[in-house]
Amino acid sequence: MKKIERVNCVLKGEIPDQIPMGFWLHFPKDIISKGVEAQVAAHLDFKDKTQTDILKIMNENEMRGNHKIEQLHEWKNIPKLSKTSKLITDQADILQRIVEANQEDCYLLGTVHGLIASLSHASGHSYSVSPALINDHYQRDPEAVMDGLKIIEENTQHVLEMTMNSGVQGIYYAALGGEKHKFNETFIQELLKPAESGLLKHAEERETISIFLHICKEDTILRNYQDYPCDVVNWAMHESSYSFDEARQIFGNKVYLGGFDDRSGALVDGSEQEIQEKLNKIHQEFKGNRYIIGADCTLPTDIPLAKLRHIHEYLQQ
Protein backbone atom coordinates (compact mmCIF):
# COMPACT_ATOMS: atom_id res chain seq x y z
CA MET A 1 0.00 0.00 0.00
CA LYS A 2 1.34 3.44 -0.91
CA LYS A 3 1.87 5.90 1.94
CA ILE A 4 -0.74 8.26 0.58
CA GLU A 5 -3.23 5.37 0.36
CA ARG A 6 -2.42 4.34 3.92
CA VAL A 7 -3.26 7.78 5.29
CA ASN A 8 -6.42 7.97 3.18
CA CYS A 9 -7.54 4.63 4.62
CA VAL A 10 -7.37 6.03 8.15
CA LEU A 11 -9.17 9.23 7.13
CA LYS A 12 -11.97 7.20 5.55
CA GLY A 13 -12.32 4.89 8.54
CA GLU A 14 -10.93 1.91 6.65
CA ILE A 15 -8.21 -0.48 7.86
CA PRO A 16 -4.71 0.27 6.47
CA ASP A 17 -1.97 -2.30 6.03
CA GLN A 18 -0.19 -0.61 8.95
CA ILE A 19 -0.69 2.47 11.11
CA PRO A 20 0.76 5.52 9.33
CA MET A 21 3.14 8.03 10.89
CA GLY A 22 3.84 11.73 10.49
CA PHE A 23 6.68 13.67 12.10
CA TRP A 24 8.18 17.08 11.31
CA LEU A 25 10.72 19.61 12.47
CA HIS A 26 12.01 23.06 11.62
CA PHE A 27 15.06 22.82 9.38
CA PRO A 28 18.26 24.69 10.35
CA LYS A 29 18.28 28.44 9.85
CA ASP A 30 21.18 28.24 7.40
CA ILE A 31 19.04 26.05 5.12
CA ILE A 32 16.08 28.42 5.37
CA SER A 33 18.28 31.41 4.59
CA LYS A 34 19.45 29.77 1.34
CA GLY A 35 15.97 29.98 -0.10
CA VAL A 36 13.56 27.81 -2.04
CA GLU A 37 15.88 25.17 -3.52
CA ALA A 38 17.60 24.43 -0.21
CA GLN A 39 14.29 24.12 1.62
CA VAL A 40 12.86 21.79 -1.03
CA ALA A 41 15.99 19.61 -0.87
CA ALA A 42 15.78 19.47 2.95
CA HIS A 43 12.18 18.26 2.83
CA LEU A 44 12.95 15.57 0.29
CA ASP A 45 15.99 14.41 2.25
CA PHE A 46 13.84 14.19 5.40
CA LYS A 47 11.24 12.21 3.47
CA ASP A 48 13.80 9.69 2.22
CA LYS A 49 15.66 9.25 5.51
CA THR A 50 12.58 8.84 7.72
CA GLN A 51 10.18 7.12 5.33
CA THR A 52 7.38 9.12 6.94
CA ASP A 53 3.90 8.53 5.56
CA ILE A 54 3.00 12.21 5.94
CA LEU A 55 5.36 14.93 4.82
CA LYS A 56 4.42 18.27 6.34
CA ILE A 57 5.79 21.08 4.21
CA MET A 58 7.03 23.74 6.59
CA ASN A 59 6.15 27.39 6.06
CA GLU A 60 8.94 29.73 7.08
CA ASN A 61 7.47 32.54 4.97
CA GLU A 62 5.87 34.23 7.95
CA MET A 63 4.05 37.57 8.14
CA ARG A 64 6.72 39.09 10.36
CA GLY A 65 6.72 42.83 10.87
CA ASN A 66 9.91 44.90 10.79
CA HIS A 67 8.34 47.47 13.10
CA LYS A 68 7.25 46.76 16.67
CA ILE A 69 3.67 47.82 17.24
CA GLU A 70 3.32 49.94 20.36
CA GLN A 71 0.41 52.30 19.63
CA LEU A 72 -3.24 51.43 19.08
CA HIS A 73 -3.44 53.01 15.63
CA GLU A 74 -0.54 50.91 14.31
CA TRP A 75 -2.56 47.69 13.98
CA LYS A 76 -4.28 48.99 10.86
CA ASN A 77 -0.85 49.46 9.25
CA ILE A 78 -0.04 45.72 9.12
CA PRO A 79 1.02 45.05 5.50
CA LYS A 80 -1.63 43.52 3.29
CA LEU A 81 -0.72 40.60 1.06
CA SER A 82 -1.91 39.77 -2.43
CA LYS A 83 -1.66 36.60 -4.51
CA THR A 84 1.55 37.96 -6.03
CA SER A 85 3.30 38.93 -2.79
CA LYS A 86 6.76 37.35 -2.50
CA LEU A 87 5.79 35.65 0.76
CA ILE A 88 2.99 33.88 -1.13
CA THR A 89 4.86 33.08 -4.33
CA ASP A 90 7.97 31.73 -2.55
CA GLN A 91 5.86 29.33 -0.47
CA ALA A 92 3.89 28.33 -3.57
CA ASP A 93 7.16 27.53 -5.32
CA ILE A 94 8.29 25.32 -2.42
CA LEU A 95 4.97 23.50 -2.31
CA GLN A 96 4.74 22.89 -6.04
CA ARG A 97 8.30 21.62 -6.34
CA ILE A 98 7.78 19.15 -3.50
CA VAL A 99 4.44 18.02 -4.94
CA GLU A 100 6.14 17.31 -8.26
CA ALA A 101 9.12 15.50 -6.71
CA ASN A 102 6.91 13.48 -4.35
CA GLN A 103 5.18 11.72 -7.26
CA GLU A 104 2.19 10.85 -5.06
CA ASP A 105 4.32 8.90 -2.60
CA CYS A 106 3.82 10.63 0.78
CA TYR A 107 0.64 12.29 1.94
CA LEU A 108 1.52 16.00 1.72
CA LEU A 109 0.41 18.68 4.16
CA GLY A 110 0.85 22.39 3.55
CA THR A 111 1.35 24.50 6.67
CA VAL A 112 -0.98 27.44 7.30
CA HIS A 113 -0.18 29.53 10.37
CA GLY A 114 -3.16 30.38 12.56
CA LEU A 115 -4.36 33.94 13.03
CA ILE A 116 -2.79 34.49 16.44
CA ALA A 117 0.61 33.24 15.27
CA SER A 118 0.55 35.60 12.30
CA LEU A 119 -0.85 38.50 14.34
CA SER A 120 2.01 37.98 16.79
CA HIS A 121 4.54 37.83 13.94
CA ALA A 122 3.12 41.03 12.42
CA SER A 123 3.28 42.83 15.77
CA GLY A 124 7.07 42.65 15.62
CA HIS A 125 7.18 41.14 19.10
CA SER A 126 7.95 37.61 20.25
CA TYR A 127 5.12 35.44 21.54
CA SER A 128 6.44 35.98 25.04
CA VAL A 129 5.41 39.64 24.67
CA SER A 130 2.64 39.90 22.05
CA PRO A 131 -0.30 38.33 23.99
CA ALA A 132 -0.02 40.91 26.76
CA LEU A 133 0.16 43.69 24.18
CA ILE A 134 -2.85 42.37 22.25
CA ASN A 135 -4.89 41.99 25.46
CA ASP A 136 -4.02 45.47 26.66
CA HIS A 137 -4.85 47.08 23.33
CA TYR A 138 -8.03 45.07 22.96
CA GLN A 139 -9.28 46.18 26.36
CA ARG A 140 -8.48 49.80 25.55
CA ASP A 141 -9.80 49.86 21.98
CA PRO A 142 -11.26 46.62 20.55
CA GLU A 143 -11.70 48.17 17.10
CA ALA A 144 -7.98 48.85 16.81
CA VAL A 145 -7.03 45.20 17.33
CA MET A 146 -9.92 44.08 15.14
CA ASP A 147 -8.40 46.15 12.31
CA GLY A 148 -5.17 44.19 12.58
CA LEU A 149 -6.87 40.82 12.92
CA LYS A 150 -8.99 41.51 9.83
CA ILE A 151 -5.86 42.19 7.76
CA ILE A 152 -4.26 38.99 9.05
CA GLU A 153 -7.43 37.05 8.26
CA GLU A 154 -7.42 38.32 4.68
CA ASN A 155 -3.69 37.58 4.34
CA THR A 156 -4.23 34.07 5.67
CA GLN A 157 -7.03 33.52 3.18
CA HIS A 158 -4.49 34.11 0.40
CA VAL A 159 -2.08 31.62 2.00
CA LEU A 160 -4.86 29.08 2.41
CA GLU A 161 -6.04 29.39 -1.19
CA MET A 162 -2.51 29.09 -2.51
CA THR A 163 -1.84 26.04 -0.35
CA MET A 164 -5.03 24.24 -1.37
CA ASN A 165 -4.28 24.93 -5.05
CA SER A 166 -0.70 23.61 -4.85
CA GLY A 167 -1.48 19.90 -5.16
CA VAL A 168 -1.10 18.89 -1.50
CA GLN A 169 -3.60 16.48 0.04
CA GLY A 170 -4.24 18.48 3.18
CA ILE A 171 -3.58 21.61 5.20
CA TYR A 172 -1.96 21.69 8.61
CA TYR A 173 -3.59 24.59 10.43
CA ALA A 174 -1.40 25.64 13.35
CA ALA A 175 -3.79 27.26 15.85
CA LEU A 176 -2.36 29.33 18.67
CA GLY A 177 -3.83 31.37 21.50
CA GLY A 178 -6.03 28.85 23.27
CA GLU A 179 -3.78 28.45 26.30
CA LYS A 180 -5.28 29.09 29.72
CA HIS A 181 -5.15 32.75 30.80
CA LYS A 182 -3.34 33.82 27.63
CA PHE A 183 -5.98 35.90 25.85
CA ASN A 184 -9.09 37.84 26.77
CA GLU A 185 -12.04 35.42 26.67
CA THR A 186 -14.24 37.88 24.79
CA PHE A 187 -11.52 38.28 22.18
CA ILE A 188 -11.35 34.50 21.72
CA GLN A 189 -15.09 33.84 21.59
CA GLU A 190 -16.24 36.86 19.60
CA LEU A 191 -13.32 37.46 17.25
CA LEU A 192 -10.79 34.65 17.03
CA LYS A 193 -13.06 31.58 16.96
CA PRO A 194 -15.48 32.91 14.33
CA ALA A 195 -12.62 34.07 12.10
CA GLU A 196 -10.67 30.82 12.30
CA SER A 197 -13.76 28.65 11.99
CA GLY A 198 -14.70 30.60 8.87
CA LEU A 199 -11.31 29.98 7.29
CA LEU A 200 -11.48 26.27 8.05
CA LYS A 201 -15.09 26.07 6.85
CA HIS A 202 -13.87 27.42 3.52
CA ALA A 203 -11.21 24.69 3.43
CA GLU A 204 -13.78 22.07 4.41
CA GLU A 205 -15.74 22.91 1.28
CA ARG A 206 -12.84 21.53 -0.75
CA GLU A 207 -13.76 17.87 -0.58
CA THR A 208 -10.34 16.81 -1.86
CA ILE A 209 -8.51 18.63 0.97
CA SER A 210 -8.27 17.32 4.52
CA ILE A 211 -7.78 19.55 7.55
CA PHE A 212 -5.21 18.69 10.21
CA LEU A 213 -5.87 20.93 13.22
CA HIS A 214 -2.77 21.48 15.33
CA ILE A 215 -3.50 23.08 18.69
CA CYS A 216 -0.17 24.59 19.63
CA LYS A 217 1.40 25.16 23.05
CA GLU A 218 0.87 23.63 26.45
CA ASP A 219 -2.11 23.82 28.81
CA THR A 220 -4.63 24.67 26.10
CA ILE A 221 -8.39 24.79 26.60
CA LEU A 222 -9.41 22.16 24.08
CA ARG A 223 -13.09 23.12 24.14
CA ASN A 224 -12.12 26.39 22.45
CA TYR A 225 -11.50 24.27 19.35
CA GLN A 226 -14.40 21.86 19.65
CA ASP A 227 -16.34 23.36 16.75
CA TYR A 228 -13.40 23.99 14.41
CA PRO A 229 -13.91 22.11 11.12
CA CYS A 230 -11.21 19.43 10.89
CA ASP A 231 -10.52 15.80 10.06
CA VAL A 232 -7.49 15.24 12.30
CA VAL A 233 -6.66 16.67 15.73
CA ASN A 234 -3.16 17.10 17.18
CA TRP A 235 -2.26 18.80 20.46
CA ALA A 236 0.32 18.72 23.25
CA MET A 237 -0.92 15.56 24.92
CA HIS A 238 2.05 15.43 27.29
CA GLU A 239 1.64 19.01 28.51
CA SER A 240 -2.13 18.87 28.80
CA SER A 241 -4.49 18.41 31.73
CA TYR A 242 -6.78 16.26 29.55
CA SER A 243 -6.74 12.51 29.43
CA PHE A 244 -7.17 11.01 25.98
CA ASP A 245 -10.69 9.91 26.90
CA GLU A 246 -11.58 13.47 27.98
CA ALA A 247 -10.21 14.86 24.74
CA ARG A 248 -12.16 12.31 22.75
CA GLN A 249 -15.37 13.43 24.48
CA ILE A 250 -14.65 16.90 23.09
CA PHE A 251 -13.62 15.99 19.54
CA GLY A 252 -15.52 12.75 19.04
CA ASN A 253 -14.76 10.45 16.14
CA LYS A 254 -11.91 12.42 14.65
CA VAL A 255 -8.55 11.01 13.62
CA TYR A 256 -5.97 11.60 16.37
CA LEU A 257 -2.35 12.35 15.57
CA GLY A 258 0.34 12.10 18.21
CA GLY A 259 1.52 9.84 21.00
CA PHE A 260 5.16 10.91 21.39
CA ASP A 261 6.40 13.87 23.38
CA ASP A 262 8.16 16.29 21.03
CA ARG A 263 10.79 17.66 23.44
CA SER A 264 11.64 14.89 25.90
CA GLY A 265 10.86 11.28 26.68
CA ALA A 266 11.38 8.09 24.71
CA LEU A 267 11.64 9.54 21.20
CA VAL A 268 13.97 12.42 22.03
CA ASP A 269 16.05 10.95 24.85
CA GLY A 270 15.41 7.20 24.78
CA SER A 271 16.99 4.11 23.30
CA GLU A 272 15.57 2.06 20.43
CA GLN A 273 14.01 -0.31 22.95
CA GLU A 274 12.40 2.55 24.89
CA ILE A 275 11.00 3.99 21.66
CA GLN A 276 9.49 0.65 20.75
CA GLU A 277 8.03 0.22 24.24
CA LYS A 278 6.49 3.69 24.05
CA LEU A 279 5.06 2.89 20.61
CA ASN A 280 3.38 -0.22 22.04
CA LYS A 281 1.82 1.91 24.81
CA ILE A 282 0.55 4.41 22.23
CA HIS A 283 -1.14 1.61 20.31
CA GLN A 284 -2.90 0.53 23.49
CA GLU A 285 -3.95 4.09 24.40
CA PHE A 286 -5.36 4.82 20.93
CA LYS A 287 -6.87 1.38 20.43
CA GLY A 288 -10.38 1.52 19.03
CA ASN A 289 -9.83 4.96 17.48
CA ARG A 290 -8.57 6.15 14.13
CA TYR A 291 -5.05 7.43 14.67
CA ILE A 292 -1.72 8.39 13.15
CA ILE A 293 1.56 8.05 15.04
CA GLY A 294 3.25 11.41 15.56
CA ALA A 295 4.41 13.88 18.19
CA ASP A 296 2.87 16.78 20.10
CA CYS A 297 4.55 19.36 17.88
CA THR A 298 7.76 19.89 15.89
CA LEU A 299 10.69 17.73 16.96
CA PRO A 300 14.12 19.18 17.83
CA THR A 301 15.94 20.26 14.67
CA ASP A 302 18.94 18.10 15.52
CA ILE A 303 17.10 14.86 16.36
CA PRO A 304 18.74 11.87 14.63
CA LEU A 305 16.47 10.99 11.71
CA ALA A 306 17.36 7.32 12.22
CA LYS A 307 15.03 7.38 15.25
CA LEU A 308 12.08 8.18 13.00
CA ARG A 309 13.18 5.55 10.51
CA HIS A 310 13.14 3.02 13.38
CA ILE A 311 9.49 3.89 14.09
CA HIS A 312 8.69 3.31 10.42
CA GLU A 313 10.34 -0.12 10.69
CA TYR A 314 8.50 -0.98 13.92
CA LEU A 315 5.17 -0.09 12.33
CA GLN A 316 5.89 -2.53 9.49
CA GLN A 317 6.20 -5.46 11.90
C-alpha positions, -999 to 999 in steps of 0.1 A, spaced: 0 0 0 13 34 -9 19 59 19 -7 83 6 -32 54 4 -24 43 39 -33 78 53 -64 80 32 -75 46 46 -74 60 82 -92 92 71 -120 72 56 -123 49 85 -109 19 67 -82 -5 79 -47 3 65 -20 -23 60 -2 -6 89 -7 25 111 8 55 93 31 80 109 38 117 105 67 137 121 82 171 113 107 196 125 120 231 116 151 228 94 183 247 104 183 284 99 212 282 74 190 261 51 161 284 54 183 314 46 195 298 13 160 300 -1 136 278 -20 159 252 -35 176 244 -2 143 241 16 129 218 -10 160 196 -9 158 195 30 122 183 28 129 156 3 160 144 23 138 142 54 112 122 35 138 97 22 157 93 55 126 88 77 102 71 53 74 91 69 39 85 56 30 122 59 54 149 48 44 183 63 58 211 42 70 237 66 61 274 61 89 297 71 75 325 50 59 342 79 40 376 81 67 391 104 67 428 109 99 449 108 83 475 131 73 468 167 37 478 172 33 499 204 4 523 196 -32 514 191 -34 530 156 -5 509 143 -26 477 140 -43 490 109 -8 495 93 0 457 91 10 451 55 -16 435 33 -7 406 11 -19 398 -24 -17 366 -45 16 380 -60 33 389 -28 68 374 -25 58 357 8 30 339 -11 49 331 -43 80 317 -26 59 293 -5 39 283 -36 72 275 -53 83 253 -24 50 235 -23 47 229 -60 83 216 -63 78 191 -35 44 180 -49 61 173 -83 91 155 -67 69 135 -43 52 117 -73 22 108 -51 43 89 -26 38 106 8 6 123 19 15 160 17 4 187 42 8 224 35 14 245 67 -10 274 73 -2 295 104 -32 304 126 -44 339 130 -28 345 164 6 332 153 5 356 123 -9 385 143 20 380 168 45 378 139 31 410 124 33 428 158 71 427 156 72 411 191 80 376 202 51 354 215 64 360 250 54 396 247 26 399 221 -3 383 240 0 409 268 2 437 242 -29 424 223 -49 420 255 -40 455 267 -49 471 233 -80 451 230 -93 462 264 -85 498 256 -98 499 220 -113 466 206 -117 482 171 -80 489 168 -70 452 173 -99 441 151 -84 461 123 -52 442 126 -69 408 129 -90 415 98 -59 422 78 -43 390 90 -74 370 83 -74 383 47 -37 376 43 -42 341 57 -70 335 32 -45 341 4 -21 316 20 -49 291 24 -60 294 -12 -25 291 -25 -18 260 -4 -50 242 -14 -43 249 -50 -7 236 -49 -15 199 -52 -11 189 -15 -36 165 0 -42 185 32 -36 216 52 -20 217 86 -36 246 104 -14 256 134 -38 273 158 -24 293 187 -38 314 215 -60 289 233 -38 284 263 -53 291 297 -51 327 308 -33 338 276 -60 359 259 -91 378 268 -120 354 267 -142 379 248 -115 383 222 -113 345 217 -151 338 216 -162 369 196 -133 375 172 -108 346 170 -131 316 170 -155 329 143 -126 341 121 -107 308 123 -138 287 120 -147 306 89 -113 300 73 -115 263 80 -151 261 69 -139 274 35 -112 247 34 -138 221 44 -157 229 13 -128 215 -8 -138 179 -6 -103 168 -19 -85 186 10 -83 173 45 -78 196 75 -52 187 102 -59 209 132 -28 215 153 -35 231 187 -2 246 196 14 252 230 9 236 265 -21 238 288 -46 247 261 -84 248 266 -94 222 241 -131 231 241 -121 264 224 -115 243 193 -144 219 196 -163 234 167 -134 240 144 -139 221 111 -112 194 109 -105 158 101 -75 152 123 -67 167 157 -32 171 172 -23 188 205 3 187 232 -9 156 249 21 154 273 16 190 285 -21 189 288 -45 184 317 -68 163 296 -67 125 294 -72 110 260 -107 99 269 -116 135 280 -102 149 247 -122 123 228 -154 134 245 -147 169 231 -136 160 195 -155 128 190 -148 104 161 -119 124 147 -86 110 136 -60 116 164 -24 124 156 3 121 182 15 98 210 52 109 214 64 139 234 82 163 210 108 177 234 116 149 259 109 113 267 114 81 247 116 95 212 140 124 220 161 109 248 154 72 248 170 41 233 156 21 204 140 -3 229 124 25 249 110 40 217 95 6 207 80 2 242 65 37 241 51 29 206 34 -2 220 18 19 248 5 44 222 -11 16 203 -29 5 235 -40 41 244 -54 48 209 -69 14 204 -104 15 190 -98 50 175 -86 61 141 -50 74 147 -17 84 132 16 81 150 32 114 156 44 139 182 29 168 201 46 194 179 78 199 159 107 177 170 141 192 178 159 203 147 189 181 155 171 149 164 187 119 146 165 110 117 174 73 122 150 74 152 121 82 130 132 55 105 131 30 134 95 39 141 87 33 104 103 -1 107 85 -10 139 52 -1 123 59 -25 95 62 -55 119 
